Amino acid sequence: MSFTFAIIGRPNVGKSTLFNRLVGQKLALVDDEPGVTRDRREGQGRLGDLEFTIIDTAGLDEGAKGSLTARMQEQTEIAIALADALMFVIDARAGLTPNDRAFADFARRANKPVVLVANKSEGRHGELGAMESYALGLGDPIQISAEHAEGLSDLYDALRVLMPEPVEEREEFDDDDVIESDEDLATRPIRVAIVGRPNAGKSTLINHLLGEERLLTSPEAGTTRDSISVEINWQGRDFRVFDTAGLRRRSRIEEKLEKLSVADALRAIRFAEVVVLMMDSQNRFEEQDLRIADLIEREGRALVIAVNKWDLMERKGNLISALRVDVDHLLPQVKGAPVVAVSGLMGEGIDRLMTAIQEAYAVWNRRVPTAALNRWFEQAVDANPPPAVSGRRLKLNYITQAKARPPSFILFCSRADAVPKSYLRYLVNSLREFFELPGTPVRISLREKENPFAHKRKRPS
């Protein structure tokens, strides 16, 4: 089992910057504003030949019982309980503060090995602040600059002493060289992003799936900032689920931090395989919901629509059917997308939602046999031939599937630039209906068939 370090300290000392440095990518949001990190975030860290699990935490701070600040500290306490050792980070440029001293006592009471990290130690002021940290009684400070990657060799030495044994080097390989079989697709975790407008209940739903208060929730919109991934096993199937910040209209986003949160949510969509768009049952199908659904389609991800807070709705027998009609009318580009009524708070509809995610994932990965594809193509063209353009007939030769994830096809034809978009929409809708590809994006690209006589010179008259 991987050795685990938890990064702790007061707000704005550079914990998330150090986390990003150790995992080798910008997973955690970083900003000068204190308190950016709220939920705990896990990642696989690496320093030299050392490999370990690392947990980024919210800044230790005092808050009234039940407040958001107090619940953030509860998440930090859980991270400390899960960790094998702690990295206690201070800001060397700011020097010791009363909060540093108070939380150093808190770290000692955890009864776990502590590595004292004096971050931002570059320059003379950083050197003086690092010297002050001896007063904490946590041993020699490791002077680093997480932002500029200075002092990491000293940090390596400190971590190496704590880890039980050297980790064997693993063989490096390129993901592009791996061809996934059907068995691989059936066993590896499905990557799912939960997105929607602020306060749609995304974190509440994920907490119910986990069976614990893993993610912070609040009636106040905008509680979630980072895109936090959690591992879920549902009835024997593994999922990696990403909670994301609420997506508002671009014109309403003014603060820099919210822009960073939205960018993080958009990255989660691009990384996901299935995206669950959560809507509030009381305010469903607003313009922003439709914009988010269109973004998911353009990114080529499988879509599942979850109408949350269903426990607040008056029971109507035909309401779900009406919702499906609305989806097909308002989102024709993902016609047939599954619609599931859920209550993240009460746990209603969770089984149906997880089933819909797996079915959408299967459709997204589907490949159509070439023979069946061209039989459909012949019937579709005979039923509705392409229109003549500028008095010239368009010739459509044949079609083949280029790839799945999402299903993508190449149509060989003459005069590719002249094929009307309306005719392509007809082919996509027919293809979706004939081969049962509901809700998933379907791509058809045009390619002109090579003229076998193009290389021959015209004979002189």
C-alpha positions, 0 to 999 in steps of 0.5 A: 500500500502506498505511503501517504503524506498529508500537507497541512498548515495555515491558509496561503502558505503554498500547500497547493503549489507544493502539491502540484509540484509533487504530482507533476501537474497543476491539479489544485487551484492556486491563487493569492487569495487565502482559503482557495482549497476547501476539500481535500484532494489526493494525488500520486506524488513523485520525487526522484525515485520516491512514489507516494500518495499525497493529500492537499488540505484546506488551510487550518483555521478556526471557525464556529461549529457547523460553519463552512470553515469548521467543516473544512477543518474536519476534512483536514483532520480526516486527511491527517488520520489517513496519512502516514506522515505530515508535511507541516508548511509555513511561509518563511517570508512571513515568519512565524505567526501565532496560528503557526504555533497553535497548529504546530501543537495540533500537528504534534498531537496527531502523533505522526512523523512531521516534516517541517517545510519552510516554503518561499525560502528564496532570498534573505527574508526567507532565510530569516523566517526559516530560522525562526521555525526552529521555535516550533520544536518540529525539527530542522526546517526543510527550506524550499521554494515550491514555485521555483522548485528549489530545495527539493533535494533536501525534501527528498532526503527528509521524505526518504528517511520516513518511507519504509522501503525504496519503491521499485522503479516501474517500467515506463510506457506510452499510453498511446501504445496500449490498445484497450480490449473489450475486457479492459474497457469493462474493468477499468474505472469509468471517468464521470464528471458531474457538472451543472449550474451552481447549487444544483446539488452535485457534491450532495449526490457524490456524498450519497454515492460514497456514503460519507460527507467526503465533499463540502456542501452548503446552501450557499452557491459556489462552495466547490472550487476545485474539481475533486476526483473520488473513487466509487465502486457501485455494484462491482463496477469502478468509477472515478467521479469528478465533482466540479464547480458550478458553471455560470454564464461567462458574463457573470463571472468576474472574480479571478478565482471563479474563472480558475474554478470554471477552467478546472471544471472544463478540464474535468469535462475534457478528461471525462468519458461520461458527463452527468449534467445536473439540473435543479428540478425547480429551474430546469432547462435554463439557457445555461443548462443548454449551453453546458449540454452543447459544450459536452456534445462539442467535446465529444463526451457521452451525456446523461441528464440528471434532474435533481431535487426530485423529492421537492416535485409534486408527483406526476405520472407523465412528468419524466416522459415530458422531460424526455420530449423536452430534451429531444426538442431543446437538444437535438444534437444529443437526441435520446440522451437519458434523463434520470430523476434523482434526489442526491439528498434522499438517495432517490434514483441513484440506481437508475442514474448509475445504470444510465451512466454505464449504458451511455458509456457502452454506446459511446464505445460502440463500433458498427460493422462495416457491412451493416453500416453500408447497408444502412447507408444505401437505404438512407441515400435511396430514401432521401438522395442528396440534393443537386448543388449548382446543377451538379449531382453529388455522388456519395460513395461509401462510409466507414467508422474511423473510431469510437469514443465517440462514434466517428465515421468517414463518408467518401464522396465527390465535392465534399465542400458542397454537401449541405449541413442539413443533409449531414444532420439527416444522415446523423439522425438516421444513423443514430436511430438505426444503430441505437446510438441515443444521446452520444455525439455522432461525428461524420466527416467528409472525404473526397474519393481520390480521382484515379485519372487525376495524375494522367495528363490530358492528351493534346488535341 
